[in-house]
Amino acid sequence: MMNSNSNLNNGSSNQPIDFREEAAKYLKYWYWFLLSIIICLAIAFIYLRYTPSIYSAKSKILIKDSENPSAETAVLSEMGILSNSNETSIQNELAILKSRRIMLRVVENLNLNVNYFVEGQVVDVEIYNESPIIASPEQKNASPNVYKVQFSNGKFHITCLETGKVYRSLPGKKIDLGFDIVSFNLSSNSIPENAILIRFQDPVLVANSYASKFSATLAQDKGSIVDLSINDRVLNRARDVLSQIVIEYNQDAIRDNQVIAMNTSEFINERLDSLNVELDSVERNIENFKEINGLIDIETESENMVQNINQYQEKSQEIEIELNIARSLQSFLKQKGDQLLPSNLGTQESGVNSLIAQYNALIVKRNNLLSGSSSKNPLVKELNNQISNLRENLFESLDRLVRNLEMSSKSVGSQLAQLRAQVASVPSKEREFRGVSRPQNIKEQLYLFLLQKREENSISYGVENIKAKIVDEASSNGVVSPKPNIILLASFVLGLFIPFGIIFGTNFLDNKLRSKQDLETFTNEIAILGQIPSVSKEESDLIQKHDRSILAEAFRILTTSMQYVLAGIQDRDKNNTTIYVTSTVKGEGKTFTAFNLALTLCEGNNRVLIVGADLRNPQLQRYEEGAKVLKGVSDFIVSDDESIKAYINQSKLHPNLSIVTSGSIPPNPSELLRNVKIDSMFKELKGLYDYVIVDTAPAMLVADTFLINRFADLTLYVARAGYTEKNLINFAIEAKESGKLSNVSFVLNDVKMSNFGYYGNKYGYTYAAEDNDKRKGLMSRFKK
């Protein structure tokens, strides 16, 4: 096996790659390439014709930054601790934009869960906002069935295509279709001529589908401009979805602001109710004090005496108001720490106001995220951490504010005490009255302040402050799929690749000889004298007299090539030639080759003899009628006859052709071929005929051919295209190299015309075929 592989490698390595020859292997199947391209392009055209186009719509919005960072936050940002706060805020807004909660509202407002179609010959065409019939499901449930709706005689006729059940309903009347209660109406006064197909889908599933096709990305790394895009089969619907997403996003932000305003209003109303009770109690005390002490207008009487302390009293009152608000916020934060805090209550501490605004913004963002996801969401966890940290900061700020206000109150109180000591001459009743009326003034001012804030809060509640501003309206971004140019190009390439792949795979896996080039791949030392074309079942496999067929021309070329080889053989009797015809295994056409070679040599008035040397499986009777009963080689060897002439018979195929059959099948063919009479037989026959053609046994199966090969002037080794395995050729090469076969030359049998090669196919036999066709045409004319 190592020698066989080395022969193969040597033969292939010495041969340069002929790209024209390689291309010819595929070009001879050009019609398959053409047919494959036509089929693939036809499929592509059908696909483009009946596949709905997917359109892309795009829009651009600006997300307004509503965050007002405090001084502490600004310092931390400058230090780099909170450098990603703005980026996190934008990412949170993008998460809200892409949430299924927003998309579900879009689906419900645009009624995208109900789809309308017009029946087509191949595919149904979806219509959007143009359906003459409108279906309104009550519960918005999904149905696996498709309903065909027609309007005639003032009624809707609804047919379930899957079950065949028919419903009838008047316009606007509700009807139970099994899965939901649906009402049907006309979109205009005109009566629709064609039926409409309606499909009811689950809004949640529709929202999930659109959410997967929706994209919201930042236009720049550091900015608030967001690019929105979505794909859909209907362009107008894609535009409407983008526009509605922005509307729902703004409405969501407005609802969040309204929630804050409502909580603030609730807090103010609670404080006002409490102040009403406190004011009523204080006023009753003043009334009782005046009645007991007989005072009528004590305020006017004592005004001049206390002008010096009015300024400190006002300041004390302001401090008391702020202190009261701060303590109320502390109490509210302890009791309702996870809820929104009332804002803009008038505290003079800007840090506290800023922290409250940030705290409310984080609460709103976390609640929005929790409505569309779980508490395990990384963004929710991050917001909870920020809320917890901010709550601690707020507690510390409020504590610090209360302490500062208490210290200020004590300072102002001490100063007031000093001033009151200076006016000790003021009657005690007046001083007592001031003590009684002071809480009234404080609570009245706080009451008026809260009324003002409630009005401001009511005004802000009614103002719709949108969060997203449209930069570019929703517009078409072209067809996403299918792309005609790409699909047609891909189908063309596929049309080329399919036959190429089949041919390449077939050639790669093929272990049979197909052409002369396959033989030349193995060896350059053994000549290839001829190629015998395939013979169809309708044609004769024997050459006729004056034959101009392709088969006859092939054997003429073989005999010509054979003469050149014989001329170069030394120590040979030039008047008489013995030619052995053998093969590797049976079925490769050696008997066919031997007979037609003999008939071709007879045309030159040569005396030709065919000898059947295959004693095990004689095949000469296939071509020579009655040869099976004739005595032959085996009978001569076992007989006492000294001459072979008695066993020679005239062939019926040609007057110059004689035949010696193999004779009776012996039990020991190899022993007979070792008999000395074989030598005398071939010597005698060589002297009687110009050419002796010996049809031998397959060389690989038995040793018979090797036993008698010493008498051969030339050995024609027949290989059959499409039948002989490539690795079997190594056997012939080894037999030649070992000397078992002498003067070996190959003959390739049963070669298809497409495998003759460029020159052989185009020029070698075309002339003979055309000439033969012309002769047939002339004969047919003469017959007419």
Protein Blocks (a to p, Z undefined) as FASTA:
>chain_A
ZZmmmmmmmmmmmpccdfklmmmmmmmmmmmmmmmmmmmmmmmmmmmmmmccdddddddd
ddddfbdcdfklmmmmmnommmmmmmmmmmmmmmmmmpmklmmmmmmmnopmbccddddf
kbccddehkafbdcddfklpacfbdcddddeehiacdddfknopacdddehiacdehjac
cddddfbfbdcfbdcddddddfklmmmmmmmmpccddfbfbdcbdcdddddfblklmmmm
mmmmmmmmmmmmmmmmmmmmmmmmmmmmmmmmmmmmmmmmmmmmmmmmmmmnopablmlm
mmmmmmmmmmmmmmmmmmmmmmmmmmmmmmmmmmmmmbccdeheopablklmmmmmmmmm
mmmmmmmmmmmmcfklmklmmmmmmmmmmmmmmmmmmmmmmmmmmmmmmmmmmmmmmmmm
mmmmpcfklmmmmmmmmmmmmmmmmmmmmmmmmmmmmmmmmpccdfbdcfbdcddebjfb
dcfklmmmmmmmmmmmmmmmmmmmmmmmpccdfbfklmmmmpckbccfbdcddddfkbcc
bdcehiabfklmmmmmmmmmmmmmmmmpghiafkbccdddddfbehiopmmmmmmmmmmm
mmnopacddddfbfklccklmmmghklmpccfklmmmmmbfbfklmpccdfkbmkbccdd
ebjadfblmlmmmpmklmmmmmmmmmmpmbdcdddddfklpmklmmmmmmpmbdcdddde
hkacfklmmmmmmmmmnopaghiacddehiafklnojklmmmmmmmmmmmmmmmmmmmmm
mmZZ
